[in-house]
Every structure is written in C-alpha cells, then in structure tokens.
Amino acid sequence: MSKSAQEMDSNERGANNIKREMGYTDFNRFVVTINKEDSQDPVRFILDREGLLSWKVKEIQLPI
C-alpha cells in the first residue's frame, strides 16, 4: 500500500543533513521545501494542478 502525500514524514532527512518537507496547501497546489539543517534559507518548489492528473512547476523560490 502506498502512502499519500499527507502521510509522508514531513521531516525526512537525507545523508547530507538535508531536510525535505512536502504537502498540499490546497487541492490544486503542492509545495516541496528543501533546506539544510544548519541553514534558515529554504528552496521551495510550488506545483499547480493542470487538469486531472498533471502538475506543473509554477514557482521556484530561492533564498536571496
């Protein structure tokens, strides 16, 4: 049985101390946040639903 995005661990950590968070902000928008544990400057990928099964990256937020 596969996990839904809501059930995924919101604080998964990789081998390089990178924290990943992901989830729906509403039915048609999904956000992925990537951040190093020692940094306060995350990178965010914002995806919007296009049709029933397609997603498009609408915005990439980079730290200044």
Sequence and secondary structure as in RCSB ss.txt:
>XXXX:A:sequence
MSKSAQEMDSNERGANNIKREMGYTDFNRFVVTINKEDSQDPVRFILDREGLLSWKVKEIQLPI
>XXXX:A:secstr
    TTTS TTEE TTSEEEEEEEEETTEEEEEEEETT S  EEEEEEEETTTEEEEEEEE   
